[in-house]
Amino acid sequence: LAMAMTFVVLKMIVCAVHVGIPAVLMGVVFPLVMSRGAGGREGIERGLSWGYVLDLAGSALGALLAGLVALPLLGVQTTARLAAIVNCAVAAWAAASTRLWAGVGVAVALVAATGWLTARGWSRAESMEDRTDVPSWFDEDSWVFFDVLDRQNSPYGVITVGERKELGKIMYVNYRVLCVEKKNDSEYEMGAVVALALEGHDPGRTHRVLSIGLGCGYTLSALAESPAVDPVEVVEVNPVVIDMARKHFAESTGHVLDRKNVKVIEDEGYHHVRLEDGKYDAIVIDIEEPSVVHSSPLYTDEFYAAAMQKL
């Protein structure tokens, strides 16, 4: 119990440092800007109004640039660091305008440190891609060593396929494990259970099934093997995942993507469900957790309501 309590306390301290301090600083910014921009009593209404206008416009523009441009092209870490550089640069400009030279020095130092970390991350990624002397490579955020077979940038992060003797081929999304060749029981069983249920529900006819999320293709393989499933449509948002599945996992999935009863659709799952005509006998969801940005629409009441209408 003492160890558990100690762990909780330490976790709270870490969260307070990493979340609390930035939150307080972000909260301080707006009243400071208001006090500087409002001007004298005569122009306070206009100053406050313009402050709100610029704040809302900046929030909207920042969200659009981050979500539609920076995150797909640069990834989460680099986007966060570039945002930090911009914020620190603005802080340096604001400090310089008020001749707070100590503040200027701190902001410039933060810009330099963040820029160095960002440049180091880019050069490290390039050196890992170019290395030919040692095939084995280990990412600090990963749980296995593996030999890199293929790596490609995608609209949703870096897709890597590696290999380890006891695990076979492994597909990673931003170095998170997506699927493993020799540890696919959970994925295969998900498809098999659905197929068996359909076979027992209405024997003698085929059923239309939608599978959201391709991964390596093991859930899809179990569905497509069933005589009760025809057609099975698989929706995958990431085109590079589709290419990697075809290239590296075709043999272990029985070339499932080439089967006549399989239709591959490149789309976001919620978007496809909302716009697709007709009904499905089953909808299988085999995707990442909702903390992954492009998966979160599939964890909403609206998605499940739309899915129920299509069943």
C-alpha angles and dihedrals in degrees: 000000000000091000091048092050091047090052092050092049092049090048090052090051092050091049091048091054097043098038108016099054095047090045092053092047092049090049092051094053098071099052090044091053091046092051091049097042102041093074121190126348092268095059100034095110093052092044094051092045093053090046091057092044093053092043093053093043091050092048092051094045092046092050092049094047092046097045100039103030118013102040097048093044103036107020131233101293097047092044091052091049093048089050089051091051092051092048093048091047090053089048090052091050091049092048091048092051089057094038094242093151095177089057090048090053094050093047093048090049090051091049091050094047094047091045090051092051091049094049090046091053092051094048090046091053091048093049091051092052093047099045115113103163098078119028096195117086135171126203116211091228094050130086101218143046113236144167110252111237100169139355128184136169115239138181087264104043139290114324114206130181115199136168136222124180098236095039103035118211120356128196118211131192109202086340093304112124110252100174140345126215098220097033102054101118095116094050095045093045091052091059094040094052091051091048093050091049091053092047091054096040099061112000119201100035135079123243133218110232133185120206116192113205123028105202107161091335104252097126089047091049093056091048095047093050092061117096087214094064120076121167112018115184118200119199118201123176096200117070092195091058088055091050092047092049091052094045103042110018104038094103096049092047095047092251087291095169089062096053117117093232093054124089119187116208123188104213144103110276100233091046091052094048092050095049103034117105123223134027136289127215090213138006117204119197115201106164144124125283119280093256086076102089100224092047096053097087088065091061097062136103088238093058094049091047090052091046092051090054090056096051 
